[in-house]
Amino acid sequence: MTTQASWADFMRGSDAERPVQPSHASAPFYRSWETWVTFSLVLVAFLAVTASIEQADWVDEMPSLFAAALIGIVGGFVLAHVRAPGALLVPLATVVGIVVSFALTMQTMALTDPLLGTGLRARWDDLWARLDAWGAALVDGNISTDPLPFILVVVFASWALSFLAAWSVFRWHNAWLAVIPGGFALLTNISYLPGQPSLALVVYLFAAMLLVTRLQALHAEEDWVRERTVRPPFLSLEVLNVATWLGLVLIVAAWLLPTANNWGPVADAWQRALSPVTERVDRLGRLFIGIDAKRADIVHNFGDILPLQGRIKLSEDPLFRVTAPDDVPLLRAAVYDEYTGNGWRVSSGGTVALEGTSVDAASFGTPATRSQFRRPVVVDITLERTLSERRLLTPGEPLAADVDASLLVGGAEADVLGLVPDDRVRAEDSYTTVGTISAATVDTLAAAGTNYPVWVRERYLQLPADLPPEVGALAATVTDGSTNPYVRARRIEEFLRAEYPFDLEIADPSPLEDGVAYFLFESRRGYFDQHASAMAVMLRTLGVPARVAVGYALDPRDIDPETKAYVVSDLRAWAWPEVYFEGLGWVEFNPTPGRALVQRPGDDSAFGGVELEFDDPFLAGEALLFDEAELDGAIGTISGGPTVVAEEESPLSGVGSAVARLLAFLLLVGAVLTVAVVAVRVAWELRYRRLGPAAKRWAVLQDLAALAGIDARSHLTANEAARAVDRAAGLDGTVSRLGRAYSRERYGAPLSDEAAGASDDEELAHSYRTARNRLVRMALSRLVPRRRRRRAIPA
């Protein structure tokens, strides 16, 4: 095994990285029991990381990560002992890692169309088709529910972390570069799992501690061999014994401490510190929607995307309290206009100032709202936890608020998408909003025309070009040839409520498959997001403008008897379609069973409840009739009972939030490190800016020698000091050559170009790099606490 090396040495493959070996290392590496003890520690540590990630079962298609990790460890171990430049070996190993990642992923991936074959060629074509679709979503800012890119990243990361660990340990003798990345990956994984630290964390901490202790002992042995110091036999085993007992004590203490998930104030402060960066990378989280969330969190984040997910988890923990009239069924937070095939998004938008109408004045309505038969409603909201820092809840179309806010609008100022506060709203904040809901009678809605404004036609009739035609055919069948927008809306609403049961545990659609088509023709069950999306898309195929809104449903069972306020949890999360009626604005419908229809003045029994014959090819199979009485309150039980909600705000569910926060953290750390490195480098260079080449080299080596703990004596000449540094650092005359060059430049006449020659400059540059790297390693090794003698230059 070799000692620690700088990155420059690694890329250059210099002979300078070959250390003086301890006496036990005279045999080939594969015959040394010391080597195999170290290899076993690396293997145990990184198999623990792999086991934790694999047991989390983030996606169904995940292949065995143990194979990737084992190939990485063995490959890093073997290549670390090959006498070849690292600049050649590492790229070669990376190519192998990429091939392994693709091979393992293709082995377990679910084919989007198994009828096209299951062989290698079919899998290869399917993989690239899915990656191409994911790349298009990345470029276009769309949503992706395909977990395949995530699988590739995790498999390659398992190989890369394992290879880096083996390479750094056996090539560089650097334990920290081995254990820190693996520990970061392990902690990131378990931070999204409920409960106390896992057994994998205990195993990893134990093996990592022994590994660090062991390599530090080997470093000390190398120093003792170099300094002719006699070492006790089997010292490394004694060190391992002490480290084992110390590790057990520390691990027990760590197990008894509360997890980071329970440190609410710390988590909140950290989230606020990262928020400027997180907001800029949140959009990448939309590309990892298909990853399973391991604990309940708010199902809607009220941002600019609404993915059509598979199974979800809802929590009973209170989110906010609201005082509202008894006849207000829904609170709206956001609306979405563009259907992408696997979800919804806000295609474009901007903010305009909210008119200076006070809450009291708005509670009487405006001339515009009265002409549209819209009723103003006032609600008071107090947040128990952060829902969305950039959205306010309103009953229907926002009209006024008692906090500074702006209207989020789409294609026109009349196209109101939401209410955005000027200052962020967080837990324990309170505010009052006024919105308007339609009070139009059934007859008024049925009499509305179809002369829609231009901005409505351009924005709310959009459909993707690859929408399956069966969706439009089903809509035409359900509406039975009617051309009245209200009749069409009511028939589709009744059809979805009757034939598509409520279910939070639906399977994910196949990658590249349209989400609404999957709901209508395959799963034939789902929850509010699927029902609302299906109704909006079906109406659009018929030329009726529609969009999807998300927020919360108010349930009388949630009223606090003392305060008379609704205590709302994520069990009341809801989504519904809004249909545009000429002269009346947006009107809510509820196609999801389990909650009552939106109540309107008048009788519309003639418009709903259409009888269908289920021999249509689009409705083949047994009718899934549904008893709504059995679902009363089912939203609170179908998810399996109470679950735990994370303390911090999660901008996206599941690993989507993990990816976004991880990217934010890495960007922040990278920026800080870059600034620090540049500042240190500039300050270092300024110290030597007026020196000649030889004098600059000599000055740098003097400073590095002091940092390495080598005491320079001021009475020594440059040549004497150089020879002493050579002896202390084991450099065999390297510094002496630089000392003579400095003396010649400082005190002697300069050599002619012919006398100096290019070869002399190259030799001095090589000697300088070798000496500098050795002294840097010695200086860095002093940062690690261990018992070490201070070197002194002999007189």
LODO-457617 format. One record per residue (C-alpha): x, y, z. Coordinates in steps of 0.001 Angstrom, whole numbers, padded with zeros to 6 digits, always signed. Layout:
REM LODO-457617
XYZ
...
REM end
This chain:
REM LODO-457617
+000000+000000+000000
+001112+003578-000615
+000969+006753+001388
-001233+009796+000826
-000673+011641-002426
-001726+015013-003760
-004132+015343-006671
-001253+016597-008820
+000756+013483-008047
-002260+011294-008755
-002832+012825-012184
+000892+012894-012997
+001642+009385-011773
+004996+010529-010357
+007434+008186-008704
+007433+010657-005847
+004217+009090-004534
+006050+005803-003794
+006651+005846-000033
+009030+004155+002288
+007158+000979+003288
+006948-000435+006775
+008789-003656+007345
+005665-005830+007110
+004942-004524+003600
+007982-006099+001966
+005839-009000+000730
+003385-008588-002211
+000240-006761-001166
-001996-009790-001636
+000060-011787+000922
-000150-009169+003674
-002706-009835+006398
-002642-006084+007106
-003948-005459+003594
-006822-007900+003950
-007872-006501+007331
-008075-003044+005761
-009951-004432+002732
-012471-006118+005040
-013177-002842+006828
-013780-001029+003520
-016032-003858+002340
-018131-003903+005510
-018517-000109+005565
-019736+000248+002005
-021920-002808+001976
-023696-001186+004937
-024315+001942+002853
-025574-000195-000019
-027844-002229+002260
-029461+000923+003656
-030239+002345+000208
-031442-000976-001154
-033713-001692+001810
-035340+001727+001416
-036856+000391-001831
-037215+003807-003435
-038388+002381-006774
-039591-001040-007897
-037155-001284-010808
-033999-000812-008704
-031412-003542-009438
-029066-005052-006866
-026774-002340-005583
-024558-004926-003894
-023224-005988-007285
-022339-002402-008219
-020676-001764-004858
-018709-005014-004905
-017433-004365-008430
-016390-000866-007380
-014529-002019-004266
-012712-004882-005981
-011868-002720-008996
-010529+000098-006842
-008509-002349-004734
-006869-003999-007759
-006178-000832-009738
-004752+000940-006685
-001884-001572-006733
-001229-001303-010476
+001976+000604-011255
+000462+002937-013827
-000503+006630-013800
-003813+007394-012132
-004718+009623-015084
-004931+006429-017153
-006461+004066-014609
-009318+006228-013310
-010886+007040-016741
-010649+003340-017610
-012389+002429-014363
-015061+005078-014961
-015925+003549-018330
-016275+000174-016614
-018531+001748-013972
-020788+003277-016620
-021079-000041-018450
-021880-001852-015192
-024537+000750-014305
-026291+000443-017652
-026101-003358-017607
-027588-003676-014111
-030312-001125-014880
-031328-002817-018127
-031557-006155-016339
-034429-005085-014052
-036083-002203-015923
-039779-002526-016711
-040367-002297-020447
-042942+000260-021547
-044230-002140-024216
-043278-005803-023541
-045051-006823-026758
-042118-005387-028735
-039784-007959-027164
-037779-008475-024007
-034310-009068-025431
-031205-006938-025177
-032037-004826-028235
-035566-004118-027003
-034262-003124-023580
-031581-000898-025090
-034092+000896-027342
-036566+001308-024494
-033885+002679-022172
-032821+005356-024649
-036420+006261-025456
-037092+006858-021772
-033871+008812-021279
-034726+010919-024324
-038160+011726-022894
-036595+012600-019547
-034068+014873-021266
-036870+016606-023146
-038671+017221-019840
-035454+018668-018419
-035001+021063-021340
-038668+022065-021607
-039264+022437-017863
-041886+019682-017854
-042643+016916-015359
-041222+013395-015406
-042489+010482-013355
-040020+008032-014900
-037666+006651-012205
-035135+005268-014724
-032675+008236-014603
-032765+008098-010811
-031962+004386-010948
-028966+005009-013193
-027694+007726-010877
-028046+005554-007761
-026392+002508-009356
-023472+004540-010702
-023122+006384-007377
-022958+003026-005559
-020133+001949-007845
-018357+005322-007747
-018422+005719-003949
-017155+002165-003472
-014393+002596-006068
-013345+005932-004554
-013184+004367-001096
-010949+001481-002200
-008774+003734-004377
-008240+006395-001705
-007463+003824+000980
-005071+001608-000994
-003587+004207-003361
-003419+007224-001099
-003845+005821+002435
-006549+008487+002840
-009368+007216+005044
-011291+010486+005203
-011818+010651+001453
-013217+007138+001722
-015609+007497+004659
-016970+011058+004301
-018743+010612+000899
-020170+007269+001967
-021362+008679+005263
-023002+011611+003488
-024852+009218+001169
-025992+007046+004092
-027237+009973+006180
-029039+011458+003191
-030825+008153+002639
-031938+007564+006233
-032948+011214+006734
-035964+010484+004517
-036928+007373+006449
-038937+007489+009695
-037554+006333+013025
-034243+006226+014842
-030878+005529+013143
-030751+002201+011336
-028515-000802+011943
-026703+000063+008705
-025623+003389+010235
-024242+001635+013296
-022262-000828+011171
-020953+001952+008949
-019862+004184+011823
-018125+001282+013513
-016252+000160+010385
-015382+003738+009395
-013965+004511+012817
-011802+001395+012760
-010654+002209+009236
-009598+005766+010107
-007819+004584+013239
-006078+001800+011363
-004740+004014+008586
-003487+006552+011076
-001595+003752+012812
-000072+002691+009478
+001012+006278+008818
+002752+006314+012183
+004472+003014+011370
+005812+004458+008127
+007213+007413+010038
+008824+005058+012548
+010435+002996+009784
+011752+006166+008133
+013129+007416+011472
+014578+004002+012440
+012230+003681+015438
+011470+000203+016726
+007726-000542+016778
+006016-003125+019000
+004838-006305+017260
+001143-006512+016310
+000685-002855+017207
-002081-002436+014630
-004180-005128+016307
-003810-003388+019674
-004930-000129+018086
-007953-001872+016569
-008881-003300+019964
-008865+000129+021626
-010720+001708+018692
-013365-001025+018862
-014322-000257+022456
-014222+003485+021867
-016403+003062+018777
-018984+001054+020688
-019289+003785+023324
-019728+006533+020710
-022275+004544+018701
-024411+003825+021770
-024370+007539+022583
-025338+008434+019016
-028187+005913+019076
-029650+007407+022252
-029598+010971+020908
-032682+012231+019024
-032454+012131+015256
-031944+015270+013237
-035543+014979+012061
-036667+015883+015589
-034524+019004+015866
-037248+021287+014572
-035610+024704+015231
-032308+023554+013746
-034014+022084+010685
-036065+025244+010164
-033001+027479+010451
-031075+025308+008016
-033985+025328+005569
-034171+029121+005677
-030422+029423+005125
-030632+027219+002032
-033855+028716+000653
-032198+031198-001770
-030373+028328-003447
-033160+025760-003054
-035657+027920-004914
-033388+027948-007953
-032958+024186-008129
-036466+023117-007070
-037430+022852-010728
-035090+019866-011023
-037129+018031-008397
-039997+017761-010907
-037865+015280-012849
-037873+012784-009950
-041576+012700-009087
-041779+008934-009632
-039734+008157-006517
-041695+006735-003599
-042054+008982-000555
-041230+007029+002588
-043197+009182+004977
-046291+011325+004732
-045981+014963+003787
-048199+017564+002200
-049338+016063-001082
-049559+019415-002903
-046825+022030-002694
-048816+024677-004646
-045874+025489-006881
-045939+025664-010653
-046334+021891-011235
-048909+019239-010320
-047666+015725-011163
-050020+012799-011596
-048427+010475-009059
-049206+006941-008061
-049677+006037-004431
-049545+008848-001866
-049618+009149+001915
-051640+011715+003851
-051124+012851+007413
-053506+013770+010216
-051174+016381+011719
-052836+019845+011704
-051706+022204+008951
-053795+025312+009606
-056921+026646+011292
-059565+028530+009343
-062688+030419+010305
-065133+030316+007379
-068903+030229+006713
-070534+026818+006886
-071410+026764+003183
-067843+027204+001874
-066702+023773+000633
-063230+024530-000802
-060150+026686-000219
-058063+027254-003329
-054288+027690-003353
-053222+027237-006994
-054576+026465-010451
-052891+024861-013464
-053562+025403-017147
-051210+023220-019231
-051659+019451-019350
-048390+017673-020178
-049463+014025-020258
-048047+013169-016834
-049232+016194-014900
-050072+019882-015005
-048056+023045-014891
-048446+026813-015042
-047337+027566-018586
-046662+031262-017956
-047547+033905-015445
-046729+037224-013872
-047867+039305-010942
-049979+042445-010885
-050714+044645-007914
-053774+043721-005895
-056320+046514-006077
-056457+048628-002959
-059773+047169-001857
-059913+046582+001882
-061143+043327+003341
-064253+045029+004704
-065086+046650+001353
-064364+043453-000608
-066745+041498+001626
-069606+043304-000171
-068291+042333-003612
-067552+044527-006623
-069603+045520-009670
-067731+042913-011726
-068352+040066-009284
-072002+040975-008915
-072472+040944-012694
-071038+037407-012761
-073289+036201-009910
-070293+035619-007654
-070619+035715-003876
-067801+037193-001726
-066548+035074+001191
-064173+036084+004018
-061898+033533+005725
-059369+033892+008566
-056405+031491+008433
-053703+030678+011005
-050900+028374+009882
-049783+025538+012150
-046879+024737+009785
-045544+026098+006532
-047656+025081+003530
-046266+027247+000785
-044344+030431+001412
-045559+031913-001880
-049317+031185-001877
-052303+032370+000163
-055451+030281+000532
-058642+031858-000752
-062274+030762-001215
-062483+030742-005018
-061231+033717-007053
-059039+035982-004847
-060320+039493-004287
-058524+041022-001282
-056213+040247+001647
-055160+041955+004861
-051457+041373+004066
-049456+042863+001218
-049983+040575-001776
-050131+040477-005577
-052300+038613-008021
-050628+035871-010059
-052130+036080-013550
-051742+034106-016744
-052521+035195-020292
-054530+038258-019251
-055157+040277-016102
-058590+038658-015880
-056879+035237-015810
-056206+035020-012058
-054142+032000-010989
-053558+032727-007311
-052688+035182-004574
-048967+035673-003855
-047858+037356-000590
-045143+039986-000829
-043509+038532+002303
-043149+034803+002884
-045786+033148+005057
-044600+030530+007503
-045794+028586+010506
-047782+030604+013088
-048531+033410+010605
-052150+034558+010287
-053961+036353+007493
-057431+037114+006149
-058468+036742+002516
-061594+037471+000536
-062562+035411-002499
-065618+034915-004646
-067457+031692-005469
-070150+031234-008072
-073718+031686-006901
-075199+031202-010368
-078261+029019-010564
-078382+025824-012571
-080568+027528-015177
-078116+030433-015483
-075192+028072-016025
-077118+025990-018539
-078019+029143-020462
-074411+030379-020770
-073031+030691-024277
-069752+029546-025822
-068330+032861-027045
-065240+032561-024874
-062615+035334-024610
-059462+034880-026685
-057263+034299-023630
-059578+031507-022486
-059557+029724-025850
-055782+030024-026252
-054879+028853-022766
-057600+026509-021508
-058301+024309-024524
-054667+023134-024824
-053995+019395-025100
-050769+017505-025824
-050351+016345-029402
-049909+012720-028319
-053069+012539-026172
-054646+009123-026918
-057771+009607-029080
-059675+007180-026840
-059972+009966-024234
-061948+012198-026591
-064039+009278-027798
-064984+008406-024230
-065931+012033-023508
-068187+012074-026554
-069813+008798-025477
-070443+009992-021930
-071978+013318-022996
-074221+011494-025465
-074001+014126-028197
-074951+017103-026001
-073473+020494-026984
-074407+022421-023829
-071255+023061-021724
-073055+022646-018402
-074752+019417-019465
-071426+018068-020698
-069722+018986-017421
-072445+017419-015254
-072548+014164-017219
-068781+013723-017107
-068825+014621-013392
-071473+012009-012623
-069774+009404-014783
-066424+009752-012976
-068056+009720-009546
-070010+006553-010340
-067459+004474-012209
-064031+005359-010729
-063563+004511-007024
-061420+006566-004679
-058055+004900-003936
-054761+006328-002594
-052805+003146-003309
-052900+003049-007094
-049951+001752-009091
-047760+004175-011015
-048484+004462-014739
-045959+002987-017115
-043262+005449-018256
-044205+007348-021432
-047897+006565-020783
-050471+009343-020595
-051657+009776-017001
-055317+010495-017755
-055568+007638-020254
-053994+005288-017699
-056583+006358-015101
-059539+006047-017465
-058724+002751-019172
-056282+000775-017000
-056255+001559-013291
-059965+002577-013330
-059497+004015-009816
-057582+006865-008208
-057865+009951-006041
-058705+013638-006487
-055764+014522-008774
-056735+011824-011273
-060482+012530-011166
-060033+016291-011581
-057495+015858-014379
-059694+013401-016237
-062696+015725-016165
-060681+018754-017292
-059027+016876-020162
-062267+015231-021290
-064004+018616-021382
-061166+020134-023382
-061520+017415-026021
-065095+018653-026435
-064077+022317-026704
-065132+023288-023163
-062457+025390-021326
-061385+023763-018072
-058466+023759-015642
-057420+022039-012413
-057364+023736-009004
-055800+022392-005793
-056284+023263-002158
-058347+021872+000727
-061904+020738+001349
-063548+021973+004550
-065272+019219+006525
-067692+019959+009404
-066123+017097+011376
-062932+019167+011689
-064566+022081+013567
-063065+022784+016985
-066055+023045+019376
-064329+025755+021434
-062986+028078+018719
-065521+027118+016008
-062614+027016+013535
-061822+024212+011128
-058619+022341+012075
-057406+021199+008667
-054866+018450+008001
-053554+016970+004779
-056381+014441+004939
-058479+017276+003515
-056184+017940+000566
-058246+018077-002600
-058181+018852-006298
-061092+019789-008523
-061766+021028-012052
-062953+024546-012766
-065025+025107-015910
-065268+028492-017595
-068760+029816-018399
-069261+032859-020581
-070077+035898-018460
-069889+033879-015226
-066200+033049-014842
-064764+029885-013331
-067165+027442-011679
-066096+024515-009461
-067144+020884-009982
-066331+017760-007967
-065956+014511-009967
-064209+012700-007086
-066400+010365-004979
-066256+010591-001215
-067244+014254-000996
-070540+015854-001901
-071266+017615-005158
-070881+021373-005232
-074270+022748-004217
-075973+025276-006529
-079378+026978-006482
-081897+025166-008630
-082569+021630-009802
-080269+019971-012350
-081574+016410-012147
-082245+016566-015880
-078547+017189-016601
-076753+014501-014606
-077021+010789-013970
-076918+009738-017612
-077404+005997-018132
-074656+004320-020181
-074429+000923-021799
-071035-000584-020940
-070488-002419-024205
-068450+000438-025624
-064871-000679-026533
-063486+002090-024336
-065469+000837-021341
-064943-002889-021755
-065173-004914-018571
-067373-004937-015520
-068794-001585-014405
-067112-000356-011216
-070191+001024-009491
-069436+002833-006273
-071349+003378-003059
-070403+006842-001798
-071833+006148+001642
-069109+003580+002205
-066474+006218+001464
-067681+008781+003957
-064484+009615+005799
-062492+007056+003817
-059800+009572+003056
-058782+009402+006683
-058557+005605+006758
-057580+004412+003312
-053958+005450+003808
-053574+003093+006753
-053962+005427+009708
-051897+008259+011116
-048482+008880+009679
-045605+011176+010508
-045130+014497+008771
-041617+015873+008351
-040919+019017+010338
-039272+020922+007516
-041136+022209+004490
-040828+019836+001593
-041126+021636-001752
-041605+018319-003556
-042637+014906-002335
-040289+011946-001857
-036834+011983-003346
-037726+014955-005513
-037235+017114-002428
-034088+015183-001510
-032564+015863-004896
-033464+019543-004766
-032080+020040-001258
-028986+017994-002023
-028284+020082-005121
-028856+023255-003116
-026466+022075-000417
-023796+021063-002914
-024092+024352-004804
-023809+026338-001594
-020848+024340-000308
-019199+024459-003722
-019577+028233-003917
-018148+028725-000430
-015224+026397-001110
-014494+028071-004453
-014403+031525-002876
-012249+030243-000022
-009777+028501-002344
-009483+031557-004607
-008993+033878-001617
-006322+031656-000072
-004543+031239-003410
-004504+034996-004088
-003262+035775-000565
-000566+033100-000910
+000657+034344-004282
+000805+037977-003148
+003445+037030-000582
+005897+036073-003312
+004944+038374-006187
+008250+040340-006213
+010617+037381-005957
+012576+035713-008728
+011840+032100-009724
+014424+030436-007453
+013771+032802-004556
+010015+032238-004849
+010445+028461-004727
+012725+028700-001738
+010371+031029+000139
+007409+028725-000472
+009343+025707+000773
+010425+027600+003897
+006801+028430+004737
+005630+024864+004022
+008453+023457+006170
+007269+025599+009067
+003666+024416+008559
+004924+020823+008505
+006460+021280+011940
+010085+021544+010823
+011824+024187+012966
+014168+026273+010818
+017194+027800+012518
+017919+031366+011461
+021706+030913+011770
+021820+028221+009056
+022729+029055+005493
+020309+028193+002693
+022330+025118+001721
+022534+023924+005342
+018814+024445+005899
+018026+022648+002627
+020038+019594+003620
+018315+019508+007011
+014842+019688+005423
+015860+016857+003087
+016711+014704+006085
+013531+015579+008028
+011236+014978+005065
+013127+012020+003567
+013621+013806+000223
+017183+012639-000571
+018738+015910-001883
+015654+017334-003594
+015507+020475-001437
+019299+020853-001603
+019116+021371-005372
+016598+024134-004835
+018732+025674-002081
+021753+025824-004393
+019614+027422-007121
+018405+030039-004660
+021959+030798-003460
+023137+031110-007043
+020283+033503-007915
+020599+035504-004705
+024352+035757-004254
+026076+034614-007435
+026226+035843-010994
+023390+034537-013189
+024223+031735-015592
+024111+032303-019327
+021238+030786-021322
+023594+028197-022746
+024925+027253-019292
+021510+027026-017693
+019603+025235-020424
+016009+024047-020520
+016824+020718-018873
+018035+022468-015713
+014783+024428-015451
+012727+021274-015903
+014759+019439-013257
+014332+022287-010759
+010580+022456-011467
+010280+018702-010909
+012296+018918-007673
+010126+021795-006483
+006885+019883-007112
+008206+016803-005333
+009354+018769-002281
+006224+020900-002173
+003888+017899-002288
+005793+016071+000432
+005735+019102+002744
+002017+019726+002019
+001237+016141+003033
+003240+016516+006195
+001429+019776+007010
-002001+018257+006377
-001189+015199+008472
-000664+017510+011457
-004352+018484+011255
-005327+014948+012258
-004918+014500+016035
-002317+011872+016746
+000785+011524+018838
+003671+012859+016795
+007123+014191+017611
+007911+017707+016457
+010732+017564+013937
+013661+019873+014452
+016501+020718+012094
+019700+019540+013703
+022315+022163+014404
REM end
